[in-house]
Amino acid sequence: MGSIEELSEQLSGQNDCTYVYGSRFAAMPMPSHQLPDGEMPKEVAYQLIKDDLALDGQPILNLASFVTTYMEDEALKLLAESSNKNIIDHEEYPKSVEIEHRCLNILADLFHSPVSDGHPTAFGTSCIGSSEAIMIATLAMKKRWQINRKAQGKDASNPNIVMSSGVQVCWEKAARYFEIAEKLVPCTETRYVIDPVQAVDMVDENTIGICAILGTTYTGQYEDVQAISELLIKKGLDTPIHVDAASGGFVAPFVNPDLVWDFKLPNVVSINVSGHKYGLVYPGIGWALWRSPEYLPEELVFNIDYLGAEQLNFTMNFSKPASHIIAQYYQLIRLGRSGYTNIMTNLTRTADYLTSQLQEMGFIIMSEGGGQGLPVVAFRLSPTQNVFFDEWALARKLRERGWIVPAYTMAADCETMGMMRAVVRTDFSMGRCISLVRDVQDALGDLAGMEIRNIQRYQALVQSYVKISRKSFVDRTCSRVVNREIGKEIEGV
Ligand SMILES: Cc1ncc(COP(=O)(O)O)c(C=O)c1O
């Protein structure tokens, strides 16, 4: 057979068969480097791309991700119907813009915004995800700090931010992109969240703020925002706190409503939350909220006149579909407080069940149960399990059954520690959890069996080496004796 180019050349003359796999397109590689010269029928393009995607993992078995993998048909319909609307066109799509504001009002209320004249003071914007929200919030803290420093005639060239070494990578990005030094509170082998005392001790005159995480990416644990706030107050510091509630913002208010972490605390100036995680919308939507307008410096707000409307804009991106905002609104009004509470309570119970089963198998549990953290189960192999394989081997074995339960190393400062994490999401019902438990047990059994077979193979190999070397020792000894005898005979001659 000739090259791919030759093959394409030969096939280009072939009559098009209307059956996808009889068409010439099915006999050619998928275009990967250049725009094809001609068209292909839409059914063929659809089927070939669908086939190509079959090698992706199954989203519902992907327990690595926090991102929503189930939505109702009605939500999907709204999502599809509004995906051709660009939310930036305020004049053309005023209802979509109003719906964005409704979502923000609901979130401001959920996060206990202060109220002035009967209205919440908190305001914000939709973003493409929590990362974008964090970028803007970090920039806002930096600008505000610079403005204050300059007003006092002080140097404003060395900003720093205090956060745990377990922050999500977007925080490192924000620090690097906006030239802010990272002051990291180290995680330890027994503490995977920020230590409030160390964090507050690290604050200096150049600190733009402290980041506290409501549900860390590694273990799902909540950092103690209240303790940080109280320590700051005790020390007479007005350092702003930004709460990264990417996941916890849609969990804690329903499972753990008494936890104090949001705008109830006076130092909390901004919060981000991902609509596409426990907000139950497909990727990508996130939200950034500020306590009140004074925390978002004016220089970050663009007053644009776009397509006939005056509007305020403070996002990194310009165009984006209205669809995810509409889908978020659907989830908020469809589920209400009781719906979110039912779902998050189910997930918490399922996570607790998974935790108990893994504990019985001997794993060390690193996450917090009983609604004290996210419905996430972080675990690692324990020395008592007496195994020679590691978490990566177990993850690979589970992958054979379709499960994506990643193995990775803990955050900086304990990066030698291997661990695994299962994110319990809406569609991870108890039935599916029981299947996972069974598959983990089977995987452990298979890996242990493989170890025994490997050990037996090594033993056999070692024994065969021992036999060979014994034989060659005997052979060598014999030949030395023979040589000596021959030598003697020769000497005697
Ligand atoms: C704590 C935390 N912050 C921020 C992010 C980034 O969120 P997004 O994927 O919505 O940009 C994540 C993502 O997992 C996260 O867990």
The ligand as an ORCA input file, in Angstrom:
! r2SCAN-3c Opt
* xyz 0 1
  C     -10.365     24.292     45.086
  C     -10.399     24.564     43.617
  N     -10.207     25.803     43.169
  C     -10.250     26.110     41.852
  C     -10.471     25.141     40.910
  C     -10.523     25.514     39.461
  O     -11.866     25.481     39.090
  P     -12.401     25.491     37.571
  O     -12.111     24.141     37.040
  O     -13.854     25.755     37.742
  O     -11.685     26.577     36.838
  C     -10.662     23.824     41.327
  C     -10.869     22.745     40.349
  O     -10.899     21.581     40.633
  C     -10.642     23.522     42.713
  O     -10.830     22.273     43.164
*
